[in-house]
């Protein structure tokens, strides 16, 4: 993790801010993290770690300089002098609001309190009228469902396939996204927000931290039909093939989400695991060949200490073990803080050695610990041989993304 983001993370902790990362760039972490297409259904990528203002006290439009009765482009609809545009995580929420509300091709241009301009792309068009006018109940419910569908409390980015009765999203399925995770619905705008989900039949498949059926903390929504209850008990089926729902629990414009299957790895094959930013590969340091040994990056030399076996565990987690030492990728002494060491240790059936491997696009993956939900990360974004591998909150940076190649 680079030094600037380390400082930013420490400031967020000290100020108690509610963070909501979507990608990683200088301010709003934009950088093409959400790519939608028009037509039947749509693809996208989740990334909100939380929704600012979504609590039992304050709804999305009850604070933060946001109004559902005025257009987003107006001063009264989205203030530049107070609220969401005046702080980092607030602007990330605005980014997703623009994505959810406005159709592809539209942009929302807003200033912060210092006069700096930001541009946010539209994408899904769940409430296009809000650009210049009011966001009515149907608009609020559609945008609420869209925002919830993009939440990942661990900040891990995964591709999604979304369907909705909203004509700008539409119906349809994709063979690349076979697992129906669940459906999101409610209204997060009022002072007493209602944020709900219900489970799809495949909600625990392709498990990643921060999504339904996974290691989930600070979840902003609840299932009104009961724990792990399927959507059929309270939703009206929609779509030509019943691929989604036209309403849920009385709320219009729900969003149904499908996920990709868990990546498949042959437990009998060797794999090299290499950082996107440097091209250097995970290496079990031969100078610390014991339990608790260092894991570093190094130019690939085809050594056994750079070859890894990947075994699928329950709930689509994985164990990653070094061919040379037989020891497995492990959180040193169970540490869960940013910067805590990742090491190798003898095989144990505990959460220290369970990892979620999730596609991030372009043939790369994040590797996130089940315990603590932080990603393996090359320290200080180093390009050097011998740089230590540790864990850090997942920002989607190149030093947190890995190619996994069979040898």
N, C-alpha and C positions, 0 to 999 in steps of 0.2 A: 504494500500500500504506500503511495507516495506521501511525502511529508505534509503537503497541504491538506490532503484529505484526513490524515491522522489528526492534525490540529482541528479541523472541522468537526471530526467525530468527538474529540474531547470537549469542544465547546457545546455541542449538542447535548452531551451528557450533563454538563454543568448547568446549562440553562433549562434542562428538562423539556426540550422541544419535542414535538411529535413529528418524527421524521417520516418522509414518504418518498423514497427514491424510485426513479423511473428508468434511469440509464446513467451515463456518467459523462458530463462535460463540465465546463467551468461553473455554471450556475444552476440551470434547471435540469442538468443531466439529460439533455435532449438526445442528440446523436442518433436518430433513427431507431429508437427502441421499440416503437409501435408502428407496424406497417399494415395498413388496412387496404383491402381491395373492395371495389363496389361489385354488387351482384348478389346472387343467392348466397346468403351467409357471408361471413367475413373472417379473416384471420387477424390476429393481433398478438400482443405479448403483454403479460401482466408485469407489474413492477411496484405498484403502490404498497408501501409497507404499512400504511394506515391511512385513514381519511381524516383530515384535520377537521375538528369541530364535531365529529360523530361521537356524541356522548349522550347520556341521559339528560344533560342540562342544556347543551347548545347544539342546535342543528346546523347544517352547512350554511344556510342563508341567515341564520339568526345572529351570526357574528362575522367578523373577517371581511367587512366591506363588500359583501356580496348580496345582491338582491335578485329574487326571482320575478319581481314585478317590473323590472327595467332591463333593457338590452345589455348584453355583456360588453358591447362596444362603448356604452355610455359611462359617464363618470358615476352616476348613481347605481348603475348595474354592477360594476366592478370597480371599486375605488382604487386609485393609485396612491392615495395618501395614508390609508390605514387598511389593515386586514391582509388578505392573502398575498397581494402583490408586494408587500413590504418585507417579506422574509423568505428564506430559501425554500423550506418545505411547503410554504403556502403557494409559491410559484409552481412547484411540482404539481400540486393539486389543480392549479389553474390549467396547467398543461393537459392533464387528463380530462378536466371539464371541457376544454376545447375539443379534444379528441372525441369525447363522447357526444357532445352537443352538436357540433358542426359537421357538415358533410365534407368529404374529400374535396380538395381544391380551395376550400375556404381557409382564411387565416384570421386569428385574433391577435391584434397588435395592442399591447398595453405598456404603460410606463410604471416604474416603481417610484418610491418617494423621492429619489434622487434624480429623476428625469431620464433614467436609463430605459431604453425600449427593449421589449421582448416580443418575439413572434412565435405563436403557437398554431400548429396545423390542425385543421379539422380532420375527421376520419370516419366516424360512424354515423353521424347525423341523427342521433336520437332526439334532439330538440332543436332543429335548425331555426325555429322562430325566435329563439332566445338571443340570437345574434343582435337583433335590433328591437325586439319587443319583449313581451312577458313570456315567462316559462310557466305554462298552465299545469294542471295536475298530471295529465298524460306525459307531458314533457318532463316534469320532475320525477315521475316514476320510471321513465325510460332511462334518464341520466343516472338516477340512483342505482338501478340495476347494473348499468354499464360500469359505474365506478366500483361497485362491490365486486363485479366480475374480474376487475383488474387488480384487486388487492392480493398481495403476498406478504404476510406478516414477517417473513424472513428476508424479504427483499430479493428473492431468487427469481430470475426472469425465465419464464418458460413460454413457448408458443401456445396459443389458444385458438380454437375454432368456435365461433359464437353464432348462434341463431336467435331470432327474435321475431315476434309479429310485426315489429316496426319495419315498414317497407324499405327503409334505407339499409337495413341489415338483412332481413329476409330469412328464408329457409334453405335447407340443403345440408348434405353431409359430405364428408371427405374421408376417403379410405386411409389417409395419412393421420387422421385424428379419430380413432375408433372408440375411445373411452369417454363415455358421457360422465363428466364429473358431477355436475349438479346445476341447479337453476337459482338465480338471484333475483330478488324482488323487494319492493318496499318503497319508502320515501324518506330520504335522509335530509330533506330541506327544512322541515318544520323544527320548532324548538324542541319538540319531543320526537326525534327521528325514529323511524321504523326500518330496521335493516334485517333482512331475512334471507335464508337460503333453504333449499331442500336437496337431498342427496339423489344423485343419479345412480343407476345400477352398477356403474364401474368406478364409483368415487374414490376407492382406495387404490386403484390401479395407477401405474406410472407415478408413484408417490414422490413428491418433492416437499421439502420443508415449506411451511407457510401456506399450503393449499389444503383444501378439504381432504380428509382421510390421511393427513400427514401430521408431522410434528408441528402443531399449530399453537402459537401463543398470541395473546392480545387480539383474539379474533373479534372483529367488529360487528358480526352478525350472528343470529341464532336461527335454529330450525324450529318454526312454530308448530310443526306437526309431531315433534318428539325427537329424541336423540337418534341420529342416523336414519330417520324416517325418509322414505322415498317420496318423490314429488307427486306421484299419482294419487296420493291420499288427499291432496288439497289443491291440485292444479287442473286446469282444463287443457286437454291435449290440443296441440296446434301443429300446423305444417302438413304438407301433403302425405308424408310418410310417418306422421306422429313423432317427428324428430325434436320437438320442443313443446312449449306451452303457450297458449294465447293469454292466459291469466293465471295467477297464483294467489290464493287466499284473498281474492278480491282486487289485487293489484294488476293493472294493465302493463304491457310492455316488459315482461320479464326477459332476462337474458339467460339462455342455456349454453353451457360451456362444455366443449369436448377437448380432451387432451390427447397428446401423442402417446403411444405405448412406451413402456420403459425400454431403454436401449438393451439389446441382447449382446452378451459377451460369452465366448466359449471358455469354460473354466479350464480347459486343457491347453489353451493357447497362451503364448506370452504376448504382452502388450507393452509398448512404450507410451509414456504419458508426457507430453511436451507442452510447455507454456506458449500461448499465442504470441506474446509480446517479444520473447527472446528466441524462441525455437529450441531452447535448452530443455532437457528432460529430467523428470523426477529420478533421483539417484539416492540410494541408501548409502550414506557416507561410509566408505570402507575403514575409515579411521575411528569410527564409533560403532563398531560391530557388536552391539549388546542391546539388551532391552533398554529402551529410551534413547537409542541411537539417532543421530541427526538425519533429517531428510533435506536434501539440497537440490539445486539445479546444476546440470553439467552438460556440456556438449555430448551428444550421443556417440558412444564408442562400442556399442553392442555388448557391453559387459553384463554379466548376470545381475549385478546390483542396479542395473537400469531397466530390468525386465520385471513385469508385474503380472500376477495372476488375478483375475477379477471373477468373483463368485457371487451369484445372485442369492440374496437372503430373502426372508419373508418381507412382505409389504414393499417389495421392489427396492430395498436397500442392497448395498453391495459391500463385500469384504475385499480389500485390495492388499495383496501380499507379495512381498519381494521374492523373486526367484532365487537370488543369491543367498539370502539369509534365512528365508522361510518366515521371517517376521512380517507383521502386518501394519499397514498405515493406522496410526493411533493418535488420539489426543493425549499429550503427555500429562499424566496424573489427572486426566479428566478435565483439564483446564478449558474454560469456555469464554475467556475474555479475548478482545481484540489483541492480536500479537502473541497469543499463547502458542507454544511450540506444537508442531506436528512431528511425530517421531515414528519409529518402528518398534514393535513389541511382539512378543510371542502370541500365538493365536489364543484369543479368548472370546467367548460368546457374550460380549457386553456392548453397550452402546458406544463405547469409546472407539470401536472399530467398525461402526456402521456408517455408510456414506450413501448419500443420494447423488446419483449422476444424472444430470439433466441437460438436454440439448440447449445451446444458446444461439444457434444459427451458424451457418457457414462451416459445419463439420466440427464445431467446438462444443465443449461441455463445461458446466460448473460441477465441482465436486464439493458437496456440502455435508458437514457432520450432522448426524441425527441428534446428537447431544449438543445443544447450544445453537444449532442451525447457522454456523459460520462456515465460510468457504476456505479451502486451501488457497494460498496466496504467496507469491514470491515477494519476500521482504523488500520494501522500498522500491518496488518495480525495477529491481536490479537486472542488468544484463550480464552480470559476471558469473563465471563458474564459481561454485561454492556458495552462492547466495542461499540463505536459509529459507525453508518453506515453513510458514506459520499459518494461522487462521485469522480471518478478518471478516467483518460484516461484508456481505456481497454487494458491490457497487456495479458489477458488470464490466470492470476494467479488464484489459487484455492480460494482465498478470494474474487474473483470477479465472481465466478460461484456458482450456486444455484440449489439445488433440489427443485422441486415443487410437493408436494404430496397431493392428495385429502384425506380429512378426513371423 
